[in-house]
Amino acid sequence: MEYLAYGKTGLEISRLCFGAGHLKHTCDSYASGGELMLKALDEGIIFWDTAEGYGSQPHLGEAVQQIRREEVVIQTKTGAKNYDGASQSIERSLRELQTEYLDVLLLHGIATPEDLASREGALDAFRDAKAAGKIRIIGCSTHIYTGPVMDAVIAHPEIDVILTTANKEGRMLEGGSFARHLDYIRRAYDAGKGVSIMKVIVAGDIPEADMPAWIEWGFNLETAHAINLGITDYPHITLDVGLARASARRRLTQRKAA
Ligand SMILES: NC(=O)c1ccc[n+]([C@@H]2O[C@H](COP(=O)([O-])OP(=O)(O)OC[C@H]3O[C@@H](n4cnc5c(N)ncnc54)[C@H](OP(=O)(O)O)[C@@H]3O)[C@@H](O)[C@H]2O)c1
């Protein structure tokens, strides 16, 4: 597995990120979700992405209580807009994840600059939680949106991490062209933000046989620190880890040859 700095956040992550968005629907218990996370950790996936809204924080919490906390980097999200809502959400995340701190907390699904401005109350709660040592890094996800929202989040001095959509054909993206979106991703990367990409396999909406090529495209995107895949079972871990390793080897060979 390839490990790298998550932009200028000071966090070290695995290039492959376990997107835990679907565990609530695919695991029959928190314990079985925890076992899947531990298997991923065994395979070197130390970067875990969840959200309060996914209902999968308790699954991760099951795993967290069986390891040393510093073995993993946990990124979660809240859709809360105001101070009280975000404060309560942070406390719930800490409880469900069975941890004393969140490595990364994202404003969930920012769609427009106005949407970002409307989260100022939540951001205030993030600032206080960060000062209290409950959050390390603040960021946002922009879901499937590009255009002005990307300008706004890249320019924001307190947003150190951006989770955004990118895949081989620019599918699902709304608000601007794919070519321009790739420029935005580069700008965020060059600005030192931690950049994660999702929808790399179009939320599963491509033929099974095509999965490796689409996942490989994600790993070849050098301006993304992390490739977030919505893993739901053990075969996904095997395939995704194998592709992550192969891509790292190939890029290393190319760099040596250059
Ligand atoms: N706004 C936001 O911040 C936001 C929104 C969406 C997602 N996310 C994050 O991004 C993660 C990825 O979600 P996504 O919507 O972008 O989906 P994705 O990773 O593009 O696709 C995931 C789906 O693809 C299928 N799949 C088939 N082969 C796979 C493989 N080898 N590895 C992984 N999945 C495979 C799985 O469905 P089957 O189980 O049916 O095979 C899985 O549900 C989520 O888990 C979540 O952490 C964030």
The ligand as an SDF file (V2000), in Angstrom:
LIG
                    3D

 48 52  0  0  0  0  0  0  0  0999 V2000
  -21.2710   13.8580   -0.3730 N   0  0  0  0  0  0  0  0  0  0  0  0
  -20.3580   13.0460    0.0900 C   0  0  0  0  0  0  0  0  0  0  0  0
  -19.5200   13.4330    0.8710 O   0  0  0  0  0  0  0  0  0  0  0  0
  -20.3350   11.6130   -0.3610 C   0  0  0  0  0  0  0  0  0  0  0  0
  -21.3330   11.1350   -1.2210 C   0  0  0  0  0  0  0  0  0  0  0  0
  -21.2410    9.8260   -1.6590 C   0  0  0  0  0  0  0  0  0  0  0  0
  -20.2110    9.0110   -1.2150 C   0  0  0  0  0  0  0  0  0  0  0  0
  -19.2680    9.4890   -0.3600 N   0  0  0  0  0  0  0  0  0  0  0  0
  -18.1610    8.6270    0.1290 C   0  0  0  0  0  0  0  0  0  0  0  0
  -17.5640    8.0160   -0.9810 O   0  0  0  0  0  0  0  0  0  0  0  0
  -17.6150    6.5770   -0.8020 C   0  0  0  0  0  0  0  0  0  0  0  0
  -17.7730    5.9340   -2.1410 C   0  0  0  0  0  0  0  0  0  0  0  0
  -19.1190    6.0990   -2.5730 O   0  0  0  0  0  0  0  0  0  0  0  0
  -19.4780    6.4030   -4.0700 P   0  0  0  0  0  0  0  0  0  0  0  0
  -20.8840    6.8430   -4.0840 O   0  0  0  0  0  0  0  0  0  0  0  0
  -18.4280    7.2950   -4.6210 O   0  0  0  0  0  0  0  0  0  0  0  0
  -19.4130    4.9840   -4.7280 O   0  0  0  0  0  0  0  0  0  0  0  0
  -18.3000    4.2660   -5.6150 P   0  0  0  0  0  0  0  0  0  0  0  0
  -17.0840    4.0480   -4.8140 O   0  0  0  0  0  0  0  0  0  0  0  0
  -18.1830    4.9700   -6.9290 O   0  0  0  0  0  0  0  0  0  0  0  0
  -19.0790    2.8860   -5.8670 O   0  0  0  0  0  0  0  0  0  0  0  0
  -19.2670    1.9950   -4.7980 C   0  0  0  0  0  0  0  0  0  0  0  0
  -20.1690    0.8400   -5.2110 C   0  0  0  0  0  0  0  0  0  0  0  0
  -19.5790    0.1390   -6.2900 O   0  0  0  0  0  0  0  0  0  0  0  0
  -19.7800   -1.2630   -6.1410 C   0  0  0  0  0  0  0  0  0  0  0  0
  -18.4830   -1.9690   -6.3290 N   0  0  0  0  0  0  0  0  0  0  0  0
  -18.2310   -2.9250   -7.2480 C   0  0  0  0  0  0  0  0  0  0  0  0
  -16.9340   -3.2950   -7.2150 N   0  0  0  0  0  0  0  0  0  0  0  0
  -16.3470   -2.5870   -6.2360 C   0  0  0  0  0  0  0  0  0  0  0  0
  -15.0350   -2.5440   -5.7200 C   0  0  0  0  0  0  0  0  0  0  0  0
  -14.0630   -3.3130   -6.2160 N   0  0  0  0  0  0  0  0  0  0  0  0
  -14.7600   -1.7020   -4.7070 N   0  0  0  0  0  0  0  0  0  0  0  0
  -15.7190   -0.9210   -4.1920 C   0  0  0  0  0  0  0  0  0  0  0  0
  -17.0090   -0.9050   -4.6320 N   0  0  0  0  0  0  0  0  0  0  0  0
  -17.3150   -1.7340   -5.6510 C   0  0  0  0  0  0  0  0  0  0  0  0
  -20.3610   -1.4890   -4.7600 C   0  0  0  0  0  0  0  0  0  0  0  0
  -21.6950   -1.8410   -4.9350 O   0  0  0  0  0  0  0  0  0  0  0  0
  -22.1640   -3.3510   -4.6580 P   0  0  0  0  0  0  0  0  0  0  0  0
  -22.0370   -3.5460   -3.1830 O   0  0  0  0  0  0  0  0  0  0  0  0
  -23.5680   -3.3440   -5.1680 O   0  0  0  0  0  0  0  0  0  0  0  0
  -21.2180   -4.2250   -5.4640 O   0  0  0  0  0  0  0  0  0  0  0  0
  -20.3230   -0.1480   -4.0840 C   0  0  0  0  0  0  0  0  0  0  0  0
  -21.5120    0.1390   -3.3790 O   0  0  0  0  0  0  0  0  0  0  0  0
  -18.7740    6.3430    0.1520 C   0  0  0  0  0  0  0  0  0  0  0  0
  -18.6580    5.1120    0.7910 O   0  0  0  0  0  0  0  0  0  0  0  0
  -18.6050    7.5050    1.0510 C   0  0  0  0  0  0  0  0  0  0  0  0
  -17.5770    7.2050    1.9840 O   0  0  0  0  0  0  0  0  0  0  0  0
  -19.3200   10.7910    0.0580 C   0  0  0  0  0  0  0  0  0  0  0  0
  1  2  1  0
  2  3  2  0
  2  4  1  0
  4  5  1  0
  4 48  2  0
  5  6  2  0
  6  7  1  0
  7  8  2  0
  8  9  1  0
  8 48  1  0
  9 10  1  0
  9 46  1  0
 10 11  1  0
 11 12  1  0
 11 44  1  0
 12 13  1  0
 13 14  1  0
 14 15  2  0
 14 16  1  0
 14 17  1  0
 17 18  1  0
 18 19  2  0
 18 20  1  0
 18 21  1  0
 21 22  1  0
 22 23  1  0
 23 24  1  0
 23 42  1  0
 24 25  1  0
 25 26  1  0
 25 36  1  0
 26 27  1  0
 26 35  1  0
 27 28  2  0
 28 29  1  0
 29 30  1  0
 29 35  2  0
 30 31  1  0
 30 32  2  0
 32 33  1  0
 33 34  2  0
 34 35  1  0
 36 37  1  0
 36 42  1  0
 37 38  1  0
 38 39  2  0
 38 40  1  0
 38 41  1  0
 42 43  1  0
 44 45  1  0
 44 46  1  0
 46 47  1  0
M  CHG  2   8   1  16  -1
M  END
$$$$
